[in-house]
Amino acid sequence: MSNREKLAENQGMLFVFDHTDYHSFWMKDMRFAIDIIWIDENKKVVDITHNAEPESYPKIFKPSLPAQYVLEVNAGWAEEHRVKVGDLADFFWSILSISSQL
């Protein structure tokens, strides 16, 4: 999402890696803050970075546990939708849904 001016509400970018690892991200050339949600191979949320700011560059953000998927969304989205570590994610074509595990 580098060099984009903004991200539409309820949109994001899903990174799908071919293996589980401590995939890291930075805010190089970003122009707005984001939440970074790390999801493991079982589609469980394993970590969340809230409000990663463009000014944080060159800081590198890494999950506390390995992940296979990483979802970047507008800052505040994870809190607004009550996403927390342990929640399960479902992928429906181009739609992602995260629900609390009760």
N, C-alpha and C positions, 0 to 999 in steps of 0.2 A: 504494500500500500504506500510505499515511498512516493513522495512528490504529489500525492493526491491532496486536494484541498479539504475534502471531507468524506465521510462515509454516511450513506443514507441510514435512517433509523431502521433498526432490526435487520441490518445487513452486516455481513462480516466476511472474513476470508478464512477458509479452512485449509490448513496444510496437512497433507496426508503423506506420511513417511513410510518407506518400505520396511522399516524396523523400529522397534522400541528403543529409545535412548534418551539422554538428557539434552534434547534439542534446545539450542539457545537462540535468543533473538535480541536485537538492539533497535534503537529508534533512529538510526541513520536516515536522514532525508525525510523523516516524518513531519507532518505539519499539524497534527492533532493528537490528543491523548487517546490511549486505547486500554482495554482490559485484555489480558492474555490468559486463555484458558487451556491448560494442558490436560489431555484425555488419553488414557492408556489403551492397550489393545483390546481390553474388555469393555471399552467405551465408558469407563468410569473416570470422572473428573479427579485428577490427582493433585492439581495445584492451580492456583489463580494468582495472577499479578494484577492488582487493581490500579488503574490510573497511571499507566506508564506514560510519562511525559516526553515530548520531543527533546526537551532540554536535558534529559538524562543521558543522552548519547555522550560518550561511548560506553556507558554502563551496559553490561550484558545481563539479560534476564534468563534464568534457567529454572526448571522445575525442581522440586525437592525429591520427586520420584520420576522414573523413566516414563515417557509418553510416546505414543505413536501418532497422535493427532494434536494439532494446535489450532485453536480458534482465536482469531483477533476480532474484537468488536469495539464499538465506541466505549469510551470510558464511562463507567457508571452502569453499563448494561448488565453486568453480572450481578451487581447489588440490586438493581431494579427488578430483575427477574429471579432474585433469591437463589442464584446458582452458588453452590458450595461444594467443597471437596467431599467426595463420596457420592455425589449425584451421578445418575446414569444419563448418557447421551444416546439419542437415536438419530440415525441419518436416513432421511427420506429424500431420495434423489438430490435435489439442491437445497433441501430444508433440514435444519438441525433443530432438535428439540431436546432440552435438558430437563429432567424431572428429579425431584427430591426422592431419596430412598427412605421409606418409612419403616 
